């Protein structure tokens, strides 16, 4: 039987991790939907929000070739958070969602032992472009080591 790629295992771990943002404990937001597809945030239905989209960034996955076929991969991963904007909200909800995503992503930087490190590279509040949505984009990098002959 074929073995799943490390890349796929890492992405599946991210989806599972972000789905755990439940509004309890350290989290402010109760996430309803986590999707691993590039979707237009304005196309999400009301009952699907708050939502998180895990998307490709369009950047190159870096691969460093080391001795004896040992490769080091660094994969960029985009995370988009989408909320309905309350009329009186001045940005508090999206700031809380960005914090929730950061807490979840950094709770296990090994992505279930498939990676050696996870780090946040950037984040931006894109809410200024929408009147009824709060939207954030976050960019993470995930690094793992593998036998280059098997990945």
C-alpha positions in Angstrom: 0.0 0.0 0.0 1.3 3.5 -0.9 2.3 5.8 1.9 0.8 9.3 2.0 3.2 12.2 1.3 4.5 14.3 4.1 3.1 17.4 2.4 -0.4 15.9 2.4 -0.1 14.8 6.1 1.0 18.3 7.1 -1.9 20.0 5.2 -4.4 17.6 6.7 -3.0 18.3 10.2 -3.4 22.1 9.6 -7.1 21.6 8.7 -7.8 19.5 11.7 -5.9 21.9 14.0 -7.8 25.0 12.7 -11.1 23.1 13.1 -10.3 22.9 16.8 -10.8 26.7 17.2 -14.0 26.4 19.2 -14.5 29.6 21.2 -13.5 28.0 24.5 -10.3 28.2 26.6 -7.8 30.5 24.9 -10.0 31.0 21.8 -12.3 33.9 21.1 -13.8 32.5 17.9 -16.0 29.5 17.3 -15.0 28.3 13.7 -17.9 26.8 11.8 -16.1 25.8 8.5 -12.5 24.9 7.6 -11.9 24.3 3.9 -8.8 23.4 2.0 -9.8 25.0 -1.2 -9.3 28.4 -2.8 -12.7 29.9 -2.6 -13.9 33.5 -2.9 -14.6 34.6 0.6 -17.7 36.5 -0.5 -19.2 33.3 -1.8 -19.3 31.7 1.6 -22.9 31.4 2.9 -23.8 33.0 6.3 -24.0 29.6 8.1 -20.5 28.7 6.9 -18.9 31.6 8.8 -16.8 32.2 10.8 -14.7 30.2 8.3 -11.0 29.5 7.6 -9.6 28.7 4.1 -6.3 26.9 3.9 -4.9 27.8 0.5 -1.7 27.6 -1.7 0.2 30.9 -1.6 1.4 30.6 -5.2 5.0 30.7 -3.9 7.6 28.1 -4.6 8.1 25.2 -2.1 11.8 25.4 -1.4 13.8 22.2 -1.4 17.3 22.1 -0.1 19.2 19.0 -1.2 21.5 17.6 1.5 23.9 14.7 1.5 22.7 11.1 1.2 19.3 12.1 -0.4 18.2 14.0 2.7 16.1 16.9 1.6 14.8 19.9 3.6 11.4 21.2 2.3 9.9 24.6 3.3 6.3 24.9 2.2 4.4 28.2 2.3 0.8 27.9 3.4 -1.9 30.6 3.3 -4.7 30.8 5.9 -7.6 33.1 5.2 -10.0 33.9 8.0 -13.6 35.1 7.1 -16.2 36.6 9.5 -19.4 38.4 9.0 -18.8 42.0 10.2 -21.0 43.3 12.9 -22.1 46.9 12.2 -20.5 48.2 15.4 -17.3 46.1 15.1 -14.2 48.3 14.6 -11.9 45.4 14.0 -11.9 43.6 17.3 -13.4 40.3 15.9 -10.8 40.0 13.1 -7.9 40.8 15.5 -9.2 38.0 17.8 -9.5 35.6 14.9 -5.9 36.3 13.9 -4.8 35.6 17.4 -6.9 32.4 17.5 -5.3 31.2 14.3 -1.8 31.9 15.6 -2.4 30.1 18.9 -3.8 27.0 17.0 -1.0 26.9 14.4 1.8 27.4 17.0 0.4 24.9 19.5 2.2 22.0 17.7 4.9 23.4 15.4 5.7 19.8 14.3 2.3 19.4 12.7 1.7 16.0 14.4 5.4 15.1 14.1 5.4 15.4 10.3 7.4 18.7 10.4 10.4 20.1 12.2 9.1 23.7 12.5 6.2 26.0 11.7 6.4 29.7 11.8 4.2 32.7 10.9 5.7 34.9 8.1 3.1 37.6 7.8 -0.5 38.6 8.5 -2.7 41.3 7.2 -6.2 42.6 7.9 -8.0 42.9 4.5 -11.3 44.0 6.0 -11.0 47.5 4.5 -12.0 46.0 1.1 -15.4 44.7 2.3 -18.3 46.4 4.0 -20.0 43.3 5.4 -17.0 41.0 5.9 -14.0 40.9 8.1 -11.1 39.1 6.4 -7.5 38.3 7.3 -4.7 36.7 5.4 -1.9 34.9 7.2 1.1 33.3 5.7 2.9 30.4 7.4 6.0 28.3 6.5 6.3 24.7 7.4 9.7 22.9 7.2 10.3 19.2 7.2 13.1 16.8 6.4 12.7 13.7 4.3 14.4 11.1 2.1 14.3 12.9 -1.3 13.9 9.5 -3.1 10.5 8.9 -1.4 8.8 12.3 -1.5 
